[in-house]
Amino acid sequence: METEGEIKLVHTVNHWKGGRVVLEEFFRLHPELGVRYTENVYNNFVRIHGPKLASVDVMRKAGLRSPALFDVTKFDGIAFDILTKARVAGNQQVST
């Protein structure tokens, strides 16, 4: 039951998850990449690849110092392509 002044928000967006958790799981699932997750790996990944991930709507940030959020429905394929040097064009992966 709602009390006066309380608004019950319906949570409909559940595919955006915290970047650190997503990236750590990504590297755990891809041992073939040979990358061990650390805080520095996360910071460098977001700094180097963040603009490309944002341009294809896989990463969002609420502000400059805010943590990254990744779309878990798209992240795996795009991140793998970026890290293995495949070209990422527009909203699709293009293998080289």
C-alpha positions in Angstrom: 0.0 0.0 0.0 1.3 3.4 -0.9 1.5 6.1 1.8 0.8 9.7 1.0 3.6 11.3 -1.0 5.0 7.9 -2.0 5.2 6.9 -5.6 5.5 3.3 -6.7 7.9 3.2 -9.6 7.6 0.3 -12.0 11.1 -0.9 -12.8 11.0 -1.6 -16.6 14.7 -1.0 -17.5 16.7 -3.9 -16.2 19.3 -4.6 -18.9 21.6 -1.8 -17.8 24.1 -3.0 -15.2 27.1 -1.6 -13.4 30.2 -1.5 -15.6 32.6 -3.1 -13.1 30.4 -6.1 -12.6 29.8 -6.6 -16.3 33.4 -6.2 -17.3 34.6 -8.6 -14.6 32.1 -11.2 -15.7 33.0 -10.6 -19.4 36.7 -11.4 -18.7 35.8 -14.4 -16.6 33.7 -15.8 -19.5 36.5 -15.0 -22.1 39.8 -16.5 -20.8 41.0 -16.7 -24.4 41.5 -12.9 -24.2 44.2 -13.4 -21.5 43.0 -10.4 -19.5 42.6 -10.6 -15.7 40.2 -8.1 -14.4 41.5 -5.3 -12.1 40.3 -1.8 -11.3 43.0 -0.4 -13.7 41.7 -2.7 -16.5 38.2 -1.3 -15.9 39.4 2.3 -15.8 41.5 1.9 -19.0 38.8 0.0 -20.8 36.2 2.8 -20.2 38.7 5.6 -21.0 39.9 4.0 -24.2 36.8 2.2 -25.5 34.1 4.2 -23.8 33.5 6.6 -26.7 33.0 3.8 -29.2 30.7 1.9 -26.7 28.7 5.0 -26.2 28.4 5.7 -29.9 26.7 2.3 -30.4 24.6 2.7 -27.2 26.3 -0.1 -25.3 27.6 2.2 -22.5 26.0 5.2 -20.8 27.2 7.5 -18.0 25.0 9.8 -16.0 27.8 12.3 -15.6 31.5 12.8 -16.1 32.6 11.1 -12.8 29.6 8.6 -12.7 30.3 4.9 -13.1 29.6 3.4 -16.5 26.5 1.4 -17.2 26.6 -1.3 -19.8 23.7 -2.8 -21.8 24.1 -6.5 -21.1 22.1 -7.5 -24.1 24.7 -6.0 -26.5 28.0 -5.8 -24.5 29.5 -9.2 -25.0 29.6 -9.1 -28.8 30.6 -5.5 -29.2 33.3 -5.7 -26.5 34.7 -8.9 -27.9 34.9 -7.3 -31.4 36.6 -4.2 -30.0 39.2 -6.1 -28.0 40.0 -8.4 -30.9 40.4 -5.5 -33.3 37.3 -6.1 -35.4 35.7 -2.9 -36.8 32.5 -1.8 -35.1 30.4 0.4 -37.4 27.2 2.1 -36.5 24.9 -0.2 -34.5 26.4 -3.4 -35.8 29.5 -5.5 -35.6 31.5 -5.9 -38.8 34.2 -8.5 -38.7 37.5 -8.0 -40.5 
